[in-house]
């Protein structure tokens, strides 16, 4: 983010808008909140990067509005910023309702922090509501499709295929996020007890059971696959390793899943989160209580988990329409 030391540069109408220096007091306020999130609350790195990007845009808006410090920000400024990100501005594309809502989360968090710390007397963002976002049902694949995907990952019986099968079994068998799975260390596994320790958003820890198929796949990888990969690296406690022996990256995991999906003949968009959605949906279809699924997924609120019940209802309607003689 720029400061008072930044000099505006001239620009014609066809170029990007001239840079407006961000007052140091505003920049310091944002940096203080981000440091608080990082050091005291242990917010995930990806979240910090996202918040930094959103607040850079917010600071630019405030600077162009002539705001010098946090105490000068009004509710009209916050509402105006939200309107701008929805409509777009010179050099910036408009944001969708979900993206604008996420941006407002960062802005509201900043002002709430400043008010609680006594840096401002009021919270100008408190009364600004995010735009309504369309309800999107999670995409899940069927049990037979999951089995085809897992079989496709096992082709070749190489160190990498053993790794991919184990990774996908953990994503589906434990409902893990991709960041949780690639963040696993050896000590997080207890295969004798059939559990895995996952660290979710905000480094929140939870213990999740692993089914027999997942345990067998992970054991096969640890015994026959991981040693070969580990020998190429410098030593790491990570469970899942890349071809050079370092901790597996998110990008490589996505690529491996996409390749297995192609071999399995699964069209459409397939992501690691698809397996997490499928895990939750299949549990609910099997009669699991929504609060149990909430704990397994690591959701802070049961309302987040309840969206999966809508997938189940949709599936029931589909089966009814296909099977019941009086459905049509």
Protein Blocks (a to p, Z undefined) as FASTA:
>chain_A
ZZfklccddddfklccddddddfklmmmmmmmmmmmmmmnopafklmmmmmmmmmmmmmm
mmmnopabfklpcfklmmmmmmmmmnopehiacddfklmmmmmmmmmmmmmmmmmnopaf
bdfklmpccddddddddddddfklmmmmmmmmmgoiaaklmmmmmmmmmmmmnopafklm
mmpcfklpcfknopacdddehhiacdddddfklmmmmmmmmmmmmmmmmmmmnoiabfbd
cfkopacdfklmmmmmmmmmmmnopgcjddfklmmmmmmmmmmmnopafklmmmmnopab
fklmmmmmmmmmmmmmmmmmmmmmklZZ
